[in-house]
Amino acid sequence: MAPALSPLALPFPEMGTVPGVRLATGAAGIRYVGRPDLVLADFAPGTTVGGVFTRNRCPGAPIDWCREALAGGLARGLVVNAGNANVFTGRAGVAACAETAAAAAGLLGCPSGQVFLASTGVIGEVLPHERITAALPALADRLSEAGWAEAARGIMTTDTFPKGAIRRTAIGGVPVRLAGIAKGSGMIAPDMATMLCFVATDAGLPSPVLQALLARAVAGSFNCTTVDSDTSTSDTVLLFATGLADHAPVAGPEDPALADFAMALDALLLELALMVVRDGEGASRLVRIEVAGAVSDGSARRMALAVANSPLVKTAIAGGDANWGRIVMAVGKSGEPADRDRLSIGVGGTWMARAGTVVPGYDEAPVVAHMRGRELEIAIELGLGAGRGHAWTCDLTHGYIDINGSYRS
């Protein structure tokens, strides 16, 4: 039975097209019955690629495959399957990658090393790659520039809604397009999570430039989000550039001509990352934690994530309980510098505690009212320096247990 739609869900946008990108989606029967679970993408010859992957020390075979393929800097194809993560599958997992890439390469007319792979789903079960290779020819026959919406649905697992975003920007005055899709709802934590994200642009950018821009954008988006503190074995963000936009060559990632493009990429990835948090398993509220006055930006970010990952904070939010003491606890347990007697805590624009004690005359009513909403703001002021950082999370409800307690059944 499909999970109920998240109350924080957003509608899927009109994606349009990206010149040089075609997609197709189908059902290979990898795990699910009667639903799409396989996506094939075809990129124009000369397409460059950048990628950021999980830091989990037990990565899936597709992660190893993509890391090796990324060294070549070029991409002609992408194959994504849902239902089986191809993780902890030993030599069988390596063989599945090789066979899948070879089959796609034969259909797209390119070397296997220019086919990128991603898998999401159950860990520890051998991927029936013969189902993938058998289904790929039909997908190759119906590749379409308009295949974004179907692809976003085809990569879903416990997601309750498909996730997509677009941006239109320019490089040196020449219009360029960005389009991206993502999946993810659980096993979500910085250094990414059980999330997949694929972005394409018609910009013409060398692979090292893409890599630098992507790493910076991921740092401010996917790596500032958490649902449950678990960093997956499979998270992948890939950025493909077809080079069909007729702009002048760029000198490097700091070229002033790329300023607008970089901002558009940052905004697109943040939009997709927040959709993943909105679809957090069982989530009913989206929460932003802002930390100021830290000894450094890095310290502030780590503290924000400690608060975002606290089960006690997240369950208080789920229950609408204005228990600011739990936020104090999470600040203290983060391991980052903090002074109890300088600490201030606020929720929804109302300061509850200042300089280590409750605000005189504090009225809990506006805080409770804010916590009944769908989107919450928590502010933490440390009074130690100029460091700032933030994180996004969701609440922790009974729904998370219901989904993950029966994930394989």
N, C-alpha and C positions, 0 to 999 in steps of 0.2 A: 504494500500500500504506500502511495506517495506521501511524503511528509506534508503537513499543513503549511501553507504559505506563511513565511515570516511576516509578522506585523510591521517590520521595518523595510519590507521589500520595495524596490523601485522598479518602474516600468522599463522594459528593454527599449533602447532608442532606435531610431531609424539610422542604421549604420552607413548607408551609402556604399561606395566602393573605394578601393585603393588600387590604382593602376598597377598591374603586374602581380596581383594576388587573386587566386581562385581557390575556392573551398568546396568540399562535399562531405556529407555526413550520412552514415548508414548504420544498420544493426548487424553486428557480427556475432551476437549471442555469447559474448565473453563471460558475462555473469548474469546480466539482466535479460528478461524475456519481454519482447514486444516493445522495446524502446531503443533509440539510437545510442550507440556506445563507441563509435569509431569515427574519427575525423581525419581527412586527408587535405593538406594544403599544398598548392603548387605555386612557386614563386618564379618570376621572370629570371632568365639567365643573367648572371652578374649580381644577383641579390646578395647583400652583405648581412652579417648577423652579429649580435652581441647577446650574451647570456649571463644570468646570475642564478645560482643554485643553492640548495640547502647546505648548511654546515653540519647537518647530522652526520655522525661518523659511521653510520650504517646505511649509506645511500643505496637507492635502487639501481639496477643495471642501466636503465635509460639515462640516469644522471652521469654515470661513467661514460656512456656512449656520447652524450652531448658535449661533455667537457673535452673529449678527444676531438670531436668533429669541429668544435669551436676554434681550434687552433688553425684550421684552414680558412676561416673567415668568410666562407661562402655558403649559401643555402639555396637549394632548389626545391626541397620538400619538407613536410612536417607530417608525422603520423602520431595521433593521440588516441589512446583507448581509455575507457572508464570501466570500473568493475574489478580490475586486478592491477596492483601496483608494480608487479614484477620486481619485488624486493625480497631479499633473503632467499633467493632461488638458485644461487650458485651458478654452475656452468649452464644449466638450463636457461637461466635468465640472460646470460651473455649470448647464447645461441638464438634466443627469441629476438633479441635486438638485431643481431646480424641478419637473420632471415627476414625480418620485417623491413629493415632498411634496404636490403637487396631487392625485395619484391617491389617496393615503392620506387626505387631507383630505376628499375627496369621499365616501369610504367611512365616515369617522368623523363627518362633519357639523361640520366646524370650518374655520377659516381655515388656509391653508398655513403661515403663520407660527407656528402652534401645533403643528406636526409637526417633531420633531427627527430627525436623520439621523446614522448612523454607518456607516462602511465599513471593512473590513479585508481585506488580501490583497496582491496584486501591485501595485506602483507603476508608473505610466506606460502602463497599458493602459486604453483607453476603456471605461467601465462600460456594459454592455448594459442600460440601464435599462428598455428595453421588456420584458425578461424579468421584471423586478421588478414593473412595473405590471400585467403580465398575470397574475402570481401573487397579487397582493394581494387581489383579491376573494375567493378561496377561503380565504385566511387570515382575512379579516374575518368570514366565515361561521362559523368555528370558534374564535373567541376564547373563552378560558377562564381563570377565576381560578386554575386549577391548572396553568398552562402553563409554570411556571418551569424545570423540568428540561429540557424539550425546547428552550426558548429558550437555555439555557446551552450545549447541544450545537450549536445552530444557528449560534452566533457563533464557533465554534472554527475555527482555521486549522491551525497546526502543534502546537496543544495536544494533549496526550495524555489529559487528563481534564477533564470539565466542572467549573466552579468556582462554588460558591454558598455563601451564609452568611445566617443569620437572627439577629435579636435581638428580645427582648421587653423593653420598658422602660415608663416612664410619664412623663407631663407633668402636673404638678399633681395627682398621684394617679390620673389617668385612664390606663388601659393603652393603649399604642400599639405598633405593629409596624414592624419594619424587615426588608426582604429585599433581597438583592443578588446579582447574577451578574457574572462577569468572564471575560475571555479574555486570553491572552497567554502567550508562552513565549520569544520572541526579540525583538530590537530593543527591549530593556528597559533604561531608564536614567532617573535622576531628571528631573523636569519631565515625567514619565511616559514612556510608551514605546508599542510597538505593542500597546497594551492598551486594551481597552474595559471599562468598568464601569458598570453601571446599577443604581441603588438606588431603592427605592420605600418610602414610609411612609404610613400613614393619618393622621399628624399634620397639623395645620392650621397651617402656618408661611408667612409671607410670603416672597417670593422673596429679598429682601435678607438675611433671617435664614438661609435655606437656604444662600445663597452664602457667608456668613461661616463657618457651621459646616462646610461642605464644604471650603472652602479650608484651614481649620485641620486638618481630619482628613486631607486629602491630604498636607499637609506632613509629618505624622508617620507616614505609611504608604507610599503609592505613591512619594513623593519621597524615601524613604529606602531604596529598593530598586534593584538593578541586576543584570542578567544579563550584558550584554556592552558596556555603555557607550554604546550607540547610542540616541539619542532619536528616536523615530519621528515621522512626519508626521501620524499619525492618532489619537494617544491622546486618550481622552475619558472623563471621569467625569461622569455626570449623576445628580442626586438629585431625585426627584419626590415631592411631598407632596399626597395627594388631599384632605386636610382632613376626612375622614369620622369621625375620632376626636373625641369630644365634650368636649374639654378647653377651659379658659379661654384667651383670647387671650394671647399673650406680648408683652412689652414690647420685646424685642430679643434679639440673640444672647447677651448677658450676663445675661439674666433667670435668676434662681436656679431657676425652675421647669424650665429646660432642661438643668440640670446632668446628670441621669441620661441624658437623650436624647443629649446631646453625647458622653458617655462610651461609650454604646452604638454611636453612629455611628463614633467613633474605632476601637473594637474590631472592628466589622464590616469597615471598610475595611482595617485591618491584616491581618485574617484573609484577606481576598481578595488583598491584595498579596503576602502570603507564599505563597499558593497559586500565584501567577504565578511566583515565584522557584523554588518546588518543581518547577514544570513547565518550568524553564529548559531550552532546547534541549540535549539530551545530558547534563543535570545528574544527578549521583549524590549530591551532598551539599548541604545547606542550611547557610549560614555566617552567623553574626552577628559583626560587628566593633564593639567598644565602645571608645571613646576617652574618656579622662578626663585632667584636669589641663591642658587646653588654655587658651589665652588668652581664648577665648570659646566659646559653644555653636556658633556658626556655623563657627568654625575647626575645632572637633572634628568636626562633621558632614562638612565638606569633606574632612578627612583620612581619616575612616572610609570615605568613598566612593572616595577615591584608592586605598586598600588594597583595597577591594572590587572595583575595576575593573582591578587589576593582573593582566595575563595570567600573569606569573611566579608571583604568589601563588596564583592560581586553578589553575594547572597543578600546582603543588606539592601543593595540597589534593587534586586529582584523583588524584595518584600516592601519596598518603599520606606525603609527604616532609616531615618536621618541619624544614624549612629556614627558620628564623626570620629569617635574614639578608635574605630577600626581603621580609619585613614591614618591616624597618628601611629597606630601599631605598624601599619605597612611601611610608613616612612622610616620608622626606627629599624625595622628588620631588613631594610634594603641593603644595609652595609655601607651606604654612602654617608658622607659627613652631614650631620644634622645637630642642631642645638635645640633641645626641648624648650628652652626659655625664649627662643626667638621664633618659634614655629607658629605659622598662621594657617588656618584651614577655612576654605569657603566652598559652598555648593550653590550653583545657580545664581551667583552674584551676591549672595548673603554670606558675610563672614561670621563663622560660628565661634572660632577661637583666634585670639590674637596674642602674640608674645607669650605663648605657652599656657594660656588660660582662656576659659570661656569668656566671650564678649559680654560685658555688663548689659543686662536687659535683653539678652539674646532671645529672639522669638523664633521658635522652630516652624511656625506655620508656613511661611513662604518657602522654606526648604522642603517641607513635606509636599507642598503643592508642585514644586519643581520636579521632585522625584516621581510624581505620578505621570509625568510626561514621557515621551518616547526618546528624547535626546537630552542627556544630562551633561553638566559641566562641573568638574571638580578643580578647585584652585588650591595650590600649595605654595606658600611663600616661606623660604628658609632663612632669609636675612643674613646670608653668609658671603655672598658674592654676586656676580653678574650672570652666572650660568642659567640658561633656560632650556627646557626640553618638554616634550609632550608625548602622549601615547593615546591610542584609542582602544577601547575594549567594549564588551557587552556584559550584560548581567548573567548570572548563573542560576538557571531554573531547573525544576524537575525534568523539563523536556530534554536537557542535556543527558541525563542519566537514562531516560527512556530510549533515546536514539542510540547511544553508545553501548548500553547494556544488551541491545539486541542487534548489533551491527551486522553480525555474520549469520543471523538466523532469519 
